Amino acid sequence: MPEPSSEPPDRWAPVVRTERITPNMQRITLSGGDLTRFESSGAPDERLLLAFPPGGMERSYTVRRWDPSACEMDIDFAVHAGGPAVRWALQASPGEVVGFSAASGWYAPPGDEEWQLLVADMTALPAVGRIVEELPGSAHVHVIAEITTTEDRQQLTTGADLTVTWLHDSGNGTGRSRLAEAARSWSRPSGPGYVWFAGEAKTSRDVRRWLRHELGWPPERYDVMGYWRADKEDWVARYETFREQIEAARDSALAAGRDFDAVRDAVDAALDRTGL
């Protein structure tokens, strides 16, 4: 998945509130500071880079809520073991500052969709919450959300026709995700639709393969993003072993003049061949 912005997080905003939304979701509210210069991308799944002190470590997070009149922004953090950004979020207190970049997003229904399917794990639940809040009353949307525990269910507020399937005790770094199989088995309505997925990177490949190759959907009918990667350190080490093969597959597709999605197919196939 591309980074949400090429602009470095050289702007800073102070923490004004913290709140535990569910047992495994922590909300940090920022207000003031350089947020007076923040320009929303307008996308409900907009993401930006946050730079955490000390050292300015950067991570990508969803803007759960942006209130320009109050100059206030909510960022929700999925709580998991071992994450330095999460450790910061759990210990943050009013007055501390965090850096932020410009924002961008990917949610882009084609306009003729009669229904939407939003598929997310805990890291993408903030984006789902904002997407459904901003849907018109005429929209028909189903959410499949994989949460850490049953207590992590959230009340999704919307004027749209909304149904939700909650999965728990799977995925989210605790085991194999069930999101791809749940999306496949969901009974799709008739008429044109749109699917949005965000979650673990390998699961995103499974979902994209289903949409692009099994269903034969054109790219404008779905947006699939890998927000994070399970066992990232081990994955990176293994990737280095196969880097030349994977990059050769990418370069060959580029040299053949293939479009973005075909190049992505070539890279995904190379990752699959190497067990990544």
Buried (B, 14 or more C-beta within 10 A) or exposed (E): BEEBBEBEBEBBBBBBBBEEBBEBBBBBBBBEBBBEEBEBBEBBBBBBBBBBEEEEEBBBBBBBBBEEEEBBBBBBBBBBEEBEBBBBBBEBEEEBBBBBBBBBBBBEBEEEBEBBBBBBBBBBBBBBBBBBBBBEEEBBBBBBBBBBEEEBBBEBEBEBEBEBBEBBEBBBBBEEBBBBEBBBEBEEEEEBBBBBBBBBBBBBBBBBBBBBEEBEBEBEBBBBBBBBBBEEEEBEEBBEEBEEEBEEBBEEBEEEEBEEEEBBBBBBBBBEEBEB
